[in-house]
Amino acid sequence: MHVIGLDLGTSRFKGVILAANGRAVLAAAERELRFIKDGPRVEIDPEDHWQSFTSLLRELVAAAHGDSDIALCFAAAAGNTLLLDPQTGTPLTNIISWLDQRADSDDLPALHGLDPEKLRALTGWPIITRMALAHLAFFRKHAADILDRAIVSQNQAYLLCRLTGKHLVDFSAAVPFRVVDQLNECYAPALLRRFALRPEQLPQLVPVGSFAGTVLPAAAAATGLPPTTRIYAGCFDHPAAARASAVQHEGDLLLSCGTSWVGFLPCRDRQKLLTARLLIDPFRRHENGTWAGMFSIPGIGPLIDEYVHRYIAPVCHDPFQRFDELARAHCAGACRIDLTTPYAQPNGTPGEAARALMEAAAEGLARELTRLKAHGLTFQHAVMVGGPAKSTIWPHIVAQKTGLAISVGSAAAGAIGAARIALAATQTQ
């Protein structure tokens, strides 16, 4: 038996195939995603999304060497929305990314009068104008005729439907939709009425690890997956990475370093997470009563990308390694950057700027941990995953600025966590 796990991130797909013990990674692969950008518009072509997905799967399936006993699960980043034809499942729109900014400045009547605190208590998340709630409001204003007849989907639900023919989503990945009553595990009737949606227009809600079905013939041909492949519902990407990184209990902290730096912390007391104004994931609620909170330090990834493009990329074949080398060669505090300042930019020499960027990210994390401590949430240890975790100096800087013991997890933690969800599901069937 082999187990495949996928992490459907914001800008790339990552995948692994594990042996039946769930530990040995036999192969790993990635695919960069292409965006359609036009001013504030940031979209993804659904067919291009599918092609990246199937290409990644074909590469991973090859590592199974003809084994027909395969289980598959995937985790996904939040905030991508598209509309599907209810009869055929064909996309009626492009996928709107959470990077899309059109809702930031648009007057969206469907959002008028929403009580942010009541919404947070109900759904676990606040109003965020770059997530699915705003996308629904945008469609209601600008494409109501399409929305009225469409299936409302997310990228992972769309891909799952193309694999199995079933339109469903797990409770974890559904939370950022912001129309789910988190405690009662159902779509919130008042929110559906606000957006003039019917329950049948939305994916069926299922627990993490639920059996979704086997692979349709067309999908098997496109992916190389055996027709007997078992597909399981996954979760949001950060809880998947936490599962792979042994971040399971109160006092544990996952630091996922990507487009934004996201902290993920298990906690049994949902009200404490609400009071601390964290984003809430159901995590292991059904296993041992543990919820999880999330916080975000935005903007770090784009700043790093801009710096690398401006100072390094034109003259270096491995710009991120060079970024690490430059930071390592300069002393702490050579120059500073404040991530709380809008449009913050590094200054100084390229090496000084590289060091300043690393220190600024660590200082932003330290400020957030100080805030959480005031709410009774404390940590001694954190697992760092993502690109910055591969740095030879960045985890040390984070440890120095925060006082935490830092260990480094796998760069493919989200995909490994998804694979282990599938493995656990096969063992309980």
Backbone hydrogen bonds in HBPLUS format (Angstrom, degrees):
<---DONOR---> <-ACCEPTOR-->    atom                        ^
c    i                          cat <-CA-CA->   ^        H-A-AA   ^      H-
h    n   atom  resd res      DA  || num        DHA   H-A  angle D-A-AA Bond
n    s   type  num  typ     dist DA aas  dist angle  dist       angle   num
A0002-HIS N   A0069-ASP O   2.96 MM  67  6.44 153.9  2.03 157.4 165.9     1
A0071-ALA N   A0002-HIS O   3.04 MM  69  6.57 149.9  2.14 151.1 160.4     2
A0003-VAL N   A0018-LEU O   3.05 MM  15  5.12 165.6  2.08 142.4 146.2     3
A0018-LEU N   A0003-VAL O   2.70 MM  15  5.12 166.9  1.72 158.1 160.6     4
A0004-ILE N   A0071-ALA O   2.83 MM  67  6.23 166.5  1.85 162.8 166.3     5
A0073-CYS N   A0004-ILE O   3.11 MM  69  6.56 146.9  2.23 153.7 163.6     6
A0005-GLY N   A0016-VAL O   3.02 MM  11  5.46 159.2  2.06 147.6 154.1     7
A0016-VAL N   A0005-GLY O   2.94 MM  11  5.46 154.5  2.00 156.8 164.2     8
A0006-LEU N   A0073-CYS O   3.10 MM  67  6.54 146.4  2.22 143.1 152.4     9
A0075-ALA N   A0006-LEU O   2.82 MM  69  6.16 157.8  1.87 164.9 162.1    10
A0007-ASP N   A0014-LYS O   2.74 MM   7  5.07 163.2  1.77 153.7 156.3    11
A0014-LYS N   A0007-ASP O   2.98 MM   7  5.07 160.1  2.02 140.2 146.7    12
A0008-LEU N   A0075-ALA O   2.84 MM  67  6.07 175.1  1.84 142.0 143.4    13
A0077-ALA N   A0008-LEU O   2.88 MM  69  6.14 162.0  1.91 156.0 150.3    14
A0009-GLY N   A0012-ARG O   2.97 MM   3  5.26 131.4  2.21 149.4 153.5    15
A0033-LEU N   A0011-SER O   2.91 MM  22  5.34 160.1  1.95 148.3 141.9    16
A0013-PHE N   A0031-ARG O   2.83 MM  18  5.13 157.4  1.88 150.0 156.0    17
A0031-ARG N   A0013-PHE O   2.91 MM  18  5.13 145.4  2.03 143.7 149.0    18
A0015-GLY N   A0029-ALA O   2.90 MM  14  5.34 150.9  1.98 160.6 159.1    19
A0029-ALA N   A0015-GLY O   2.97 MM  14  5.34 153.5  2.04 145.3 148.8    20
A0017-ILE N   A0027-ALA O   3.03 MM  10  5.53 146.8  2.14 153.2 153.9    21
A0026-LEU N   A0017-ILE O   2.84 MM   9  5.69 151.6  1.92 159.6 169.2    22
A0019-ALA N   A0024-ALA O   3.09 MM   5  5.61 152.1  2.17 152.5 161.0    23
A0022-GLY N   A0019-ALA O   2.96 MM   3  5.69 167.6  1.97 125.6 129.6    24
A0036-ILE N   A0043-GLU O   2.66 MM   7  4.97 164.0  1.68 149.3 151.5    25
A0043-GLU N   A0036-ILE O   2.94 MM   7  4.97 162.9  1.97 139.6 145.1    26
A0038-ASP N   A0041-ARG O   3.04 MM   3  5.04 154.9  2.10 136.7 141.0    27
A0041-ARG N   A0038-ASP O   3.08 MM   3  5.04 155.8  2.14 125.5 121.7    28
A0101-GLN N   A0040-PRO O   2.82 MM  61  4.76 170.8  1.83 145.8 147.7    29
A0097-SER N   A0042-VAL O   3.11 MM  55  5.83 163.8  2.13 148.6 152.5    30
A0044-ILE N   A0095-ILE O   2.85 MM  51  4.99 143.1  1.99 138.2 149.1    31
A0095-ILE N   A0044-ILE O   2.92 MM  51  4.99 165.5  1.94 160.9 156.6    32
A0049-HIS N   A0045-ASP O   2.92 MM   4  6.21 152.1  2.00 153.0 162.1    33
A0050-TRP N   A0046-PRO O   2.93 MM   4  6.21 153.3  2.00 145.4 151.8    34
A0051-GLN N   A0047-GLU O   2.93 MM   4  6.18 154.2  2.00 146.1 153.1    35
A0052-SER N   A0048-ASP O   3.01 MM   4  6.27 156.0  2.06 149.0 154.5    36
A0053-PHE N   A0049-HIS O   3.06 MM   4  6.25 155.6  2.12 144.3 151.5    37
A0054-THR N   A0050-TRP O   2.84 MM   4  6.08 164.7  1.86 156.7 159.6    38
A0055-SER N   A0051-GLN O   2.94 MM   4  5.95 157.4  1.99 143.4 150.0    39
A0056-LEU N   A0052-SER O   3.08 MM   4  6.19 158.9  2.12 143.3 148.6    40
A0057-LEU N   A0053-PHE O   3.06 MM   4  6.31 160.3  2.10 147.2 152.7    41
A0058-ARG N   A0054-THR O   2.91 MM   4  6.12 158.8  1.96 149.8 155.0    42
A0059-GLU N   A0055-SER O   3.25 MM   4  6.50 155.1  2.31 145.0 150.6    43
A0060-LEU N   A0056-LEU O   3.14 MM   4  6.46 156.6  2.19 149.2 155.6    44
A0061-VAL N   A0057-LEU O   2.78 MM   4  5.93 167.3  1.80 162.5 165.9    45
A0062-ALA N   A0058-ARG O   3.22 MM   4  6.27 148.2  2.33 139.3 146.1    46
A0063-ALA N   A0060-LEU O   2.96 MM   3  5.44 141.8  2.11 109.1 119.5    47
A0064-ALA N   A0061-VAL O   2.88 MM   3  5.31 159.9  1.92 114.1 120.9    48
A0065-HIS N   A0062-ALA O   3.29 MM   3  5.68 164.2  2.32 108.6 113.4    49
A0067-ASP N   A0064-ALA O   3.16 MM   3  5.46 159.9  2.20 112.7 118.9    50
A0230-ARG N   A0070-ILE O   3.06 MM 160  6.53 154.7  2.12 155.1 156.0    51
A0072-LEU N   A0230-ARG O   2.83 MM 158  6.17 151.2  1.91 165.4 171.7    52
A0232-TYR N   A0072-LEU O   2.87 MM 160  6.20 157.6  1.92 164.8 172.4    53
A0076-ALA N   A0235-CYS O   3.21 MM 159  6.78 142.4  2.36 147.5 158.4    54
A0237-ASP N   A0076-ALA O   3.00 MM 161  4.81 132.1  2.23 127.9 123.5    55
A0081-THR N   A0096-ILE O   3.04 MM  15  5.19 153.1  2.11 138.6 144.8    56
A0096-ILE N   A0081-THR O   2.75 MM  15  5.19 170.3  1.76 157.9 155.5    57
A0082-LEU N   A0153-SER O   3.04 MM  71  5.36 161.3  2.08 136.5 138.1    58
A0153-SER N   A0082-LEU O   2.86 MM  71  5.36 167.8  1.88 175.8 171.8    59
A0092-LEU N   A0083-LEU O   2.71 MM   9  5.40 178.8  1.71 148.1 148.5    60
A0084-LEU N   A0151-ILE O   2.76 MM  67  4.86 160.4  1.80 143.8 150.6    61
A0151-ILE N   A0084-LEU O   2.81 MM  67  4.86 164.7  1.83 143.5 148.9    62
A0085-ASP N   A0090-THR O   2.76 MM   5  5.20 157.8  1.80 145.7 153.0    63
A0089-GLY N   A0085-ASP O   2.80 MM   4  4.91 148.1  1.90 140.1 147.2    64
A0100-ASP N   A0097-SER O   3.04 MM   3  5.41 162.1  2.07 109.5 115.3    65
A0104-ASP N   A0101-GLN O   3.04 MM   3  5.39 147.4  2.15 109.0 118.8    66
A0111-LEU N   A0108-LEU O   2.95 MM   3  5.78 160.7  1.99 128.8 134.3    67
A0112-HIS N   A0109-PRO O   2.96 MM   3  5.15 151.1  2.05 107.6 116.8    68
A0114-LEU N   A0111-LEU O   3.35 MM   3  5.85 167.2  2.37 131.4 130.8    69
A0119-LEU N   A0115-ASP O   2.90 MM   4  6.07 161.1  1.94 160.5 166.6    70
A0120-ARG N   A0116-PRO O   2.95 MM   4  6.09 156.6  2.01 141.7 148.1    71
A0121-ALA N   A0117-GLU O   2.97 MM   4  6.18 162.2  2.01 147.8 152.3    72
A0122-LEU N   A0118-LYS O   2.95 MM   4  6.07 151.3  2.03 145.1 152.8    73
A0123-THR N   A0119-LEU O   2.85 MM   4  5.87 176.2  1.86 159.3 160.6    74
A0124-GLY N   A0120-ARG O   2.73 MM   4  4.78 141.6  1.87 130.3 139.7    75
A0182-GLN N   A0122-LEU O   2.95 MM  60  6.18 158.0  1.99 154.2 160.8    76
A0280-ILE N   A0124-GLY O   3.04 MM 156  4.85 157.1  2.09 134.6 140.1    77
A0131-MET N   A0128-ILE O   3.28 MM   3  5.77 141.7  2.44 128.0 124.2    78
A0134-ALA N   A0131-MET O   3.11 MM   3  5.76 121.9  2.46 117.0 128.4    79
A0135-HIS N   A0131-MET O   3.10 MM   4  6.38 151.5  2.19 144.4 152.8    80
A0136-LEU N   A0132-ALA O   2.83 MM   4  6.10 156.4  1.89 156.9 160.8    81
A0137-ALA N   A0133-LEU O   3.14 MM   4  6.45 156.5  2.20 142.0 148.4    82
A0138-PHE N   A0134-ALA O   2.79 MM   4  6.00 148.6  1.89 145.9 155.2    83
A0139-PHE N   A0135-HIS O   2.85 MM   4  6.16 161.2  1.89 152.8 156.9    84
A0140-ARG N   A0136-LEU O   2.87 MM   4  6.07 157.4  1.92 147.9 154.8    85
A0141-LYS N   A0137-ALA O   3.11 MM   4  6.30 143.7  2.25 139.5 147.7    86
A0142-HIS N   A0138-PHE O   2.87 MM   4  6.02 165.4  1.90 156.1 160.5    87
A0143-ALA N   A0139-PHE O   2.68 MM   4  4.74 151.7  1.76 134.1 139.4    88
A0146-ILE N   A0143-ALA O   3.10 MM   3  5.47 126.2  2.40 106.3 119.1    89
A0147-LEU N   A0143-ALA O   2.96 MM   4  6.22 169.5  1.98 159.1 162.3    90
A0148-ASP N   A0144-ALA O   2.92 MM   4  5.94 157.6  1.97 150.4 154.8    91
A0149-ARG N   A0146-ILE O   3.21 MM   3  5.68 140.6  2.37 109.0 118.5    92
A0150-ALA N   A0147-LEU O   3.32 MM   3  5.09 153.0  2.40  98.4 106.2    93
A0152-VAL N   A0201-GLN O   2.72 MM  49  5.81 157.8  1.77 157.6 164.8    94
A0158-TYR N   A0154-GLN O   2.86 MM   4  6.02 156.7  1.91 158.9 165.8    95
A0159-LEU N   A0155-ASN O   3.02 MM   4  6.25 162.2  2.05 149.5 153.4    96
A0160-LEU N   A0156-GLN O   2.92 MM   4  6.04 156.7  1.97 143.5 150.6    97
A0161-CYS N   A0157-ALA O   2.90 MM   4  6.04 149.1  2.00 140.6 148.9    98
A0162-ARG N   A0158-TYR O   3.02 MM   4  6.35 150.5  2.11 145.9 153.6    99
A0163-LEU N   A0159-LEU O   3.04 MM   4  6.29 139.6  2.21 141.1 152.0   100
A0164-THR N   A0160-LEU O   2.93 MM   4  6.11 160.6  1.97 151.9 156.4   101
A0165-GLY N   A0161-CYS O   2.62 MM   4  4.57 145.2  1.74 128.4 137.8   102
A0216-LEU N   A0163-LEU O   2.80 MM  53  5.91 164.3  1.83 168.6 170.9   103
A0204-GLN N   A0167-HIS O   3.07 MM  37  6.42 165.7  2.09 139.6 135.5   104
A0169-VAL N   A0204-GLN O   2.83 MM  35  6.06 158.4  1.87 162.2 160.5   105
A0206-VAL N   A0169-VAL O   3.03 MM  37  6.15 148.1  2.13 141.3 146.1   106
A0174-ALA N   A0170-ASP O   2.99 MM   4  6.06 143.0  2.13 149.7 161.1   107
A0171-PHE N   A0206-VAL O   2.99 MM  35  6.05 129.5  2.25 155.9 162.5   108
A0175-VAL N   A0172-SER O   3.28 MM   3  5.56 144.7  2.41 104.3 113.1   109
A0177-PHE N   A0174-ALA O   2.97 MM   3  5.46 151.9  2.05 116.2 125.3   110
A0178-ARG N   A0175-VAL O   2.94 MM   3  5.79 161.1  1.98 127.5 132.0   111
A0188-ALA N   A0179-VAL O   2.90 MM   9  5.73 163.1  1.93 141.2 146.8   112
A0181-ASP N   A0186-CYS O   2.68 MM   5  5.40 158.3  1.72 169.4 174.5   113
A0185-GLU N   A0181-ASP O   2.79 MM   4  5.61 119.1  2.16 146.9 162.2   114
A0186-CYS N   A0181-ASP O   3.41 MM   5  5.40 152.1  2.50 133.2 140.6   115
A0191-LEU N   A0188-ALA O   3.07 MM   3  5.47 123.6  2.41 109.3 122.9   116
A0192-LEU N   A0188-ALA O   3.04 MM   4  6.35 158.6  2.09 158.0 164.9   117
A0193-ARG N   A0189-PRO O   2.94 MM   4  6.18 157.9  1.99 151.0 156.8   118
A0194-ARG N   A0190-ALA O   3.07 MM   4  6.27 150.9  2.15 137.5 145.4   119
A0195-PHE N   A0191-LEU O   3.19 MM   4  6.47 150.8  2.28 147.1 152.8   120
A0197-LEU N   A0192-LEU O   2.83 MM   5  4.93 170.2  1.84 143.5 146.4   121
A0196-ALA N   A0193-ARG O   3.05 MM   3  4.72 156.4  2.11  98.1 105.1   122
A0201-GLN N   A0198-ARG O   2.87 MM   3  5.49 163.4  1.89 123.6 129.3   123
A0202-LEU N   A0199-PRO O   3.10 MM   3  5.67 168.1  2.12 119.9 123.3   124
A0210-SER N   A0207-PRO O   3.15 MM   3  5.66 147.2  2.26 140.3 137.4   125
A0209-GLY N   A0233-ALA O   2.87 MM  24  4.99 150.4  1.95 132.5 139.8   126
A0233-ALA N   A0210-SER O   2.81 MM  23  5.26 160.9  1.85 152.9 158.2   127
A0212-ALA N   A0231-ILE O   2.75 MM  19  5.41 166.2  1.76 152.8 154.3   128
A0231-ILE N   A0213-GLY O   2.89 MM  18  5.50 158.6  1.93 164.9 172.1   129
A0220-ALA N   A0216-LEU O   2.83 MM   4  6.08 155.2  1.90 159.5 167.7   130
A0221-ALA N   A0217-PRO O   3.02 MM   4  6.27 156.5  2.08 149.4 154.9   131
A0222-ALA N   A0218-ALA O   3.06 MM   4  6.27 148.2  2.16 140.1 148.8   132
A0223-THR N   A0219-ALA O   2.92 MM   4  5.99 149.2  2.01 149.9 157.0   133
A0224-GLY N   A0220-ALA O   2.87 MM   4  5.41 145.6  1.98 143.2 149.8   134
A0229-THR N   A0226-PRO O   2.95 MM   3  5.48 168.6  1.96 124.7 126.8   135
A0241-ALA N   A0237-ASP O   3.01 MM   4  6.34 157.0  2.07 151.0 156.7   136
A0242-ALA N   A0238-HIS O   2.91 MM   4  6.17 151.7  1.99 150.2 158.8   137
A0243-ARG N   A0239-PRO O   3.08 MM   4  6.24 151.4  2.16 139.8 145.8   138
A0244-ALA N   A0240-ALA O   3.22 MM   4  6.56 146.9  2.33 144.3 152.9   139
A0245-SER N   A0241-ALA O   3.06 MM   4  6.18 125.8  2.36 138.2 152.5   140
A0245-SER N   A0242-ALA O   3.12 MM   3  5.01 137.2  2.32  94.6 106.8   141
A0247-VAL N   A0242-ALA O   3.04 MM   5  4.85 159.9  2.08 150.0 148.3   142
A0252-ASP N   A0249-HIS O   2.99 MM   3  5.69 158.9  2.03 141.2 144.6   143
A0383-VAL N   A0253-LEU O   2.91 MM 130  6.40 156.3  1.97 160.1 166.2   144
A0254-LEU N   A0264-PHE O   2.92 MM  10  4.98 166.2  1.94 148.4 153.0   145
A0264-PHE N   A0254-LEU O   2.88 MM  10  4.98 154.5  1.95 144.6 150.7   146
A0255-LEU N   A0383-VAL O   2.79 MM 128  5.98 166.2  1.80 163.7 161.3   147
A0385-VAL N   A0255-LEU O   2.95 MM 130  6.27 163.7  1.98 157.3 159.4   148
A0256-SER N   A0262-VAL O   2.84 MM   6  5.12 164.4  1.86 161.4 157.9   149
A0262-VAL N   A0256-SER O   2.89 MM   6  5.12 166.0  1.91 147.6 150.0   150
A0257-CYS N   A0385-VAL O   2.88 MM 128  6.05 174.5  1.89 151.6 153.5   151
A0258-GLY N   A0260-SER O   3.05 MM   2  5.10 158.8  2.10 132.4 134.7   152
A0301-GLY N   A0259-THR O   3.08 MM  42  4.27 142.0  2.23 131.0 132.2   153
A0261-TRP N   A0297-ILE O   3.09 MM  36  5.02 173.4  2.10 136.5 135.8   154
A0297-ILE N   A0261-TRP O   2.73 MM  36  5.02 155.0  1.79 150.5 158.8   155
A0263-GLY N   A0295-PHE O   2.87 MM  32  5.19 155.2  1.93 143.0 151.3   156
A0295-PHE N   A0263-GLY O   3.03 MM  32  5.19 148.0  2.13 136.0 145.3   157
A0265-LEU N   A0293-GLY O   2.89 MM  28  5.30 162.8  1.92 154.6 159.9   158
A0293-GLY N   A0265-LEU O   2.91 MM  28  5.30 161.6  1.94 143.4 144.4   159
A0267-CYS N   A0291-TRP O   2.91 MM  24  5.29 160.9  1.94 130.1 131.6   160
A0291-TRP N   A0267-CYS O   2.86 MM  24  5.29 144.9  1.99 138.8 141.1   161
A0273-LEU N   A0269-ASP O   3.35 MM   4  6.77 151.2  2.44 145.8 153.1   162
A0273-LEU N   A0270-ARG O   3.10 MM   3  5.14 118.0  2.50  95.4 110.3   163
A0274-LEU N   A0270-ARG O   2.95 MM   4  6.32 151.9  2.03 149.0 157.4   164
A0275-THR N   A0271-GLN O   2.84 MM   4  6.08 165.1  1.87 154.9 158.3   165
A0276-ALA N   A0272-LYS O   3.03 MM   4  6.21 148.3  2.14 140.6 148.9   166
A0278-LEU N   A0273-LEU O   3.07 MM   5  5.52 171.7  2.08 158.9 159.8   167
A0277-ARG N   A0274-LEU O   2.87 MM   3  4.95 155.3  1.93 107.0 114.1   168
A0279-LEU N   A0294-MET O   2.94 MM  15  4.85 166.1  1.96 146.7 144.7   169
A0294-MET N   A0279-LEU O   2.70 MM  15  4.85 130.7  1.94 135.8 149.2   170
A0281-ASP N   A0292-ALA O   2.86 MM  11  5.17 163.0  1.88 148.4 153.5   171
A0292-ALA N   A0281-ASP O   3.03 MM  11  5.17 134.2  2.25 155.9 156.8   172
A0285-ARG N   A0282-PRO O   2.91 MM   3  5.56 147.9  2.01 142.9 153.2   173
A0284-ARG N   A0290-THR O   2.94 MM   6  5.00 127.2  2.23 150.5 163.7   174
A0287-GLU N   A0284-ARG O   2.99 MM   3  5.12 137.6  2.18 102.3 115.0   175
A0288-ASN N   A0284-ARG O   2.97 MM   4  6.10 164.8  2.00 170.3 170.8   176
A0289-GLY N   A0285-ARG O   3.08 MM   4  3.99 136.4  2.28 107.5 114.0   177
A0303-LEU N   A0299-GLY O   3.25 MM   4  6.28 155.4  2.32 141.4 148.2   178
A0304-ILE N   A0300-ILE O   2.97 MM   4  6.25 162.0  2.01 159.9 164.7   179
A0305-ASP N   A0301-GLY O   2.91 MM   4  6.16 165.6  1.93 157.7 162.1   180
A0306-GLU N   A0302-PRO O   2.87 MM   4  6.04 157.4  1.93 146.7 152.7   181
A0307-TYR N   A0303-LEU O   2.93 MM   4  6.15 162.2  1.96 150.1 154.9   182
A0308-VAL N   A0304-ILE O   2.87 MM   4  6.10 171.3  1.88 159.9 161.7   183
A0309-HIS N   A0305-ASP O   2.91 MM   4  6.05 163.7  1.94 148.6 153.5   184
A0310-ARG N   A0306-GLU O   2.91 MM   4  6.02 156.2  1.96 148.4 155.1   185
A0311-TYR N   A0307-TYR O   2.86 MM   4  5.93 173.2  1.87 163.2 164.2   186
A0312-ILE N   A0308-VAL O   2.93 MM   4  5.00 149.0  2.03 130.2 139.1   187
A0313-ALA N   A0308-VAL O   2.76 MM   5  5.73 170.8  1.77 153.4 156.5   188
A0315-VAL N   A0312-ILE O   2.90 MM   3  5.80 157.9  1.95 133.9 140.3   189
A0316-CYS N   A0313-ALA O   3.49 MM   3  5.36 172.9  2.49 107.1 108.8   190
A0322-ARG N   A0318-ASP O   3.14 MM   4  6.43 157.1  2.20 151.8 158.8   191
A0323-PHE N   A0319-PRO O   2.83 MM   4  6.08 148.7  1.93 144.6 153.6   192
A0324-ASP N   A0320-PHE O   3.13 MM   4  6.30 154.1  2.20 138.1 143.7   193
A0325-GLU N   A0321-GLN O   2.97 MM   4  6.29 155.1  2.03 146.5 153.6   194
A0326-LEU N   A0322-ARG O   2.88 MM   4  6.10 160.8  1.92 154.9 159.1   195
A0327-ALA N   A0323-PHE O   3.11 MM   4  6.32 162.8  2.14 147.8 152.1   196
A0328-ARG N   A0324-ASP O   2.99 MM   4  6.15 157.4  2.04 148.5 155.0   197
A0329-ALA N   A0325-GLU O   3.11 MM   4  6.25 136.0  2.31 141.6 152.2   198
A0329-ALA N   A0326-LEU O   3.25 MM   3  5.26 132.4  2.49  94.8 107.1   199
A0330-HIS N   A0327-ALA O   3.30 MM   3  5.59 167.0  2.32 109.7 113.5   200
A0341-THR N   A0338-ASP O   3.10 MM   3  5.65 165.2  2.12 116.0 120.7   201
A0353-ALA N   A0349-THR O   2.83 MM   4  6.01 163.3  1.85 163.2 168.0   202
A0354-ALA N   A0350-PRO O   2.97 MM   4  6.14 153.5  2.04 143.3 150.4   203
A0355-ARG N   A0351-GLY O   3.10 MM   4  6.36 165.1  2.13 150.8 153.5   204
A0356-ALA N   A0352-GLU O   2.91 MM   4  6.09 156.6  1.97 146.2 153.5   205
A0357-LEU N   A0353-ALA O   2.93 MM   4  6.13 153.2  2.00 150.9 156.7   206
A0358-MET N   A0354-ALA O   3.23 MM   4  6.55 161.8  2.26 149.1 153.1   207
A0359-GLU N   A0355-ARG O   2.96 MM   4  6.24 163.2  1.99 153.0 157.9   208
A0360-ALA N   A0356-ALA O   2.83 MM   4  5.94 154.0  1.90 147.4 154.7   209
A0361-ALA N   A0357-LEU O   3.15 MM   4  6.35 160.1  2.19 149.2 152.8   210
A0362-ALA N   A0358-MET O   3.21 MM   4  6.47 162.5  2.24 147.9 152.5   211
A0363-GLU N   A0359-GLU O   2.85 MM   4  6.04 153.1  1.92 149.7 157.6   212
A0364-GLY N   A0360-ALA O   2.90 MM   4  6.10 152.9  1.98 146.8 153.9   213
A0365-LEU N   A0361-ALA O   3.10 MM   4  6.39 151.1  2.18 144.3 151.7   214
A0366-ALA N   A0362-ALA O   2.97 MM   4  6.25 154.9  2.03 143.9 151.0   215
A0367-ARG N   A0363-GLU O   2.98 MM   4  6.26 155.6  2.04 149.9 155.2   216
A0368-GLU N   A0364-GLY O   3.21 MM   4  6.45 155.7  2.28 141.9 147.9   217
A0369-LEU N   A0365-LEU O   2.96 MM   4  6.25 157.6  2.01 154.8 161.1   218
A0370-THR N   A0366-ALA O   3.02 MM   4  6.24 150.3  2.12 146.3 153.9   219
A0371-ARG N   A0367-ARG O   3.07 MM   4  6.38 153.4  2.15 144.6 151.5   220
A0372-LEU N   A0368-GLU O   2.97 MM   4  6.28 157.6  2.02 150.3 156.0   221
A0373-LYS N   A0369-LEU O   2.98 MM   4  6.13 146.9  2.09 142.3 150.8   222
A0374-ALA N   A0371-ARG O   3.21 MM   3  5.50 133.5  2.44 101.8 112.8   223
A0375-HIS N   A0372-LEU O   2.87 MM   3  5.19 148.4  1.97 107.2 117.5   224
A0377-LEU N   A0372-LEU O   3.11 MM   5  5.30 162.4  2.15 138.8 135.6   225
A0376-GLY N   A0373-LYS O   3.03 MM   3  5.07 160.3  2.07 110.7 111.7   226
A0405-ALA N   A0380-GLN O   3.01 MM  25  6.29 176.6  2.01 150.2 149.4   227
A0382-ALA N   A0405-ALA O   2.97 MM  23  6.37 155.4  2.03 163.8 167.8   228
A0407-SER N   A0382-ALA O   3.01 MM  25  6.42 163.9  2.04 161.2 166.4   229
A0384-MET N   A0407-SER O   2.84 MM  23  6.21 164.9  1.86 162.0 165.2   230
A0409-GLY N   A0384-MET O   2.91 MM  25  5.78 165.3  1.94 139.4 144.4   231
A0389-ALA N   A0386-GLY O   3.01 MM   3  5.50 137.5  2.20 113.2 125.1   232
A0390-LYS N   A0387-GLY O   2.93 MM   3  5.58 157.1  1.98 120.9 127.8   233
A0391-SER N   A0388-PRO O   3.11 MM   3  5.35 160.4  2.15 107.5 113.6   234
A0396-HIS N   A0393-ILE O   3.08 MM   3  5.32 119.1  2.47 104.0 119.0   235
A0397-ILE N   A0393-ILE O   3.04 MM   4  6.39 151.0  2.13 152.2 161.2   236
A0397-ILE N   A0394-TRP O   3.02 MM   3  5.04 115.6  2.45  99.0 114.8   237
A0398-VAL N   A0394-TRP O   2.97 MM   4  6.28 160.7  2.01 160.0 165.2   238
A0399-ALA N   A0395-PRO O   2.97 MM   4  6.19 159.8  2.01 147.0 152.1   239
A0400-GLN N   A0396-HIS O   2.95 MM   4  6.15 155.7  2.01 146.3 153.0   240
A0401-LYS N   A0397-ILE O   2.95 MM   4  6.15 160.6  1.99 154.5 158.7   241
A0402-THR N   A0398-VAL O   3.00 MM   4  5.99 151.3  2.08 150.2 157.2   242
A0403-GLY N   A0399-ALA O   2.87 MM   4  5.37 144.8  1.99 140.8 147.6   243
A0413-ALA N   A0410-SER O   3.21 MM   3  5.00 140.2  2.38 114.5 109.4   244
A0416-ILE N   A0412-ALA O   2.93 MM   4  6.17 162.4  1.96 159.6 165.5   245
A0417-GLY N   A0413-ALA O   2.81 MM   4  5.95 161.6  1.85 152.3 157.3   246
A0418-ALA N   A0414-GLY O   3.08 MM   4  6.29 153.4  2.15 141.1 147.9   247
A0419-ALA N   A0415-ALA O   2.99 MM   4  6.26 158.4  2.04 147.7 153.5   248
A0420-ARG N   A0416-ILE O   2.98 MM   4  6.27 151.8  2.06 149.3 156.9   249
A0421-ILE N   A0417-GLY O   3.04 MM   4  6.35 139.6  2.21 141.9 152.6   250
A0421-ILE N   A0418-ALA O   3.15 MM   3  5.11 125.8  2.46  94.3 108.3   251
A0422-ALA N   A0418-ALA O   3.17 MM   4  6.55 158.0  2.22 150.7 155.3   252
A0423-LEU N   A0419-ALA O   2.93 MM   4  6.25 155.8  1.99 146.2 153.6   253
A0424-ALA N   A0420-ARG O   2.91 MM   4  6.01 164.4  1.94 144.4 148.3   254
A0425-ALA N   A0421-ILE O   2.97 MM   4  6.17 152.8  2.05 145.0 152.9   255
A0426-THR N   A0422-ALA O   2.98 MM   4  6.28 152.2  2.06 150.2 156.9   256
A0427-GLN N   A0423-LEU O   3.22 MM   4  6.47 143.2  2.36 143.9 153.4   257
A0428-THR N   A0425-ALA O   3.23 MM   3  5.35 149.6  2.33 100.8 109.5   258
